Amino acid sequence: MSGQAIHIKIDGRTYSGTYKVDRQVLTVTTNYGKKTAQLDPKVPRAALADQLLHELVREEKGRKGSLL
């Protein structure tokens, strides 16, 4: 994965991915999926990337048979 590395902790466990910006769209990529969002000048890129990674982890944990 290329881009800026991102790491978050949820329930004592660290999850990681990368994010990049292309044409005002931020994309977070992990081993179990990716999410995109339009950039907002009032929201720091790292904060938006954290939010998207949290959403990806939450969605993956909700999948039947998930190993997270």
N, C-alpha and C positions, 0 to 999 in steps of 0.2 A: 504494500500500500504506500502511495506517495502522499505527501501533504504534511500538515502540522500534527504532531502527536498529541493525543488527549487521553487523560486518565481520570477516572472517578472512583470513589469508594462508596459501596452500598452494602450495608449490613456487614462491614468488616472485610469485604472482598473487593479487590481492585479489578475494574474493567477498563479496557483500552480500545482505542480506535484512532482514526486520523480524520482531519477535516481539511477542506480546501474551499476556496471561494473562486467562482467563475461567473462573471457577468452579474454580480450582486446576488448570487445564489450560493448559500453555504451548504456543503454536502458533508455529512459524517458517514464514514464507512467503518464497519467492523467485520469480523469473520462471519457474523450471522445476519448481516443485512446492511442497508444504508437508508438514510433519511435526508431530505433536503428541505430548506426553508429560505424564504426571501430575507435578505438582510434588512435590518431596521437601523438607521443611523443612531438611534438612541440606545441600542442594545449592543454591548461589546461582543465581538465575534466569539471569544472564548466562552462567554456566558451562554450564547445561543448554541454553541457546539456541545457544552455540558448538558443543556436541556435536551437536545436531540439524542445524545448518547444515553441519558437516563430513560428516555422513551423507548429506545431500541432495547435496552436491557429489560425493562418492564414487559415489553411485548414478547421478548424471547422467553422470559421466565413464565409467562402465561401460556406458552405453547405446550401442548401435550408432548411428553417425552423429552422436554428440554433438559439439558445437562447443566444449566446455570444454577 
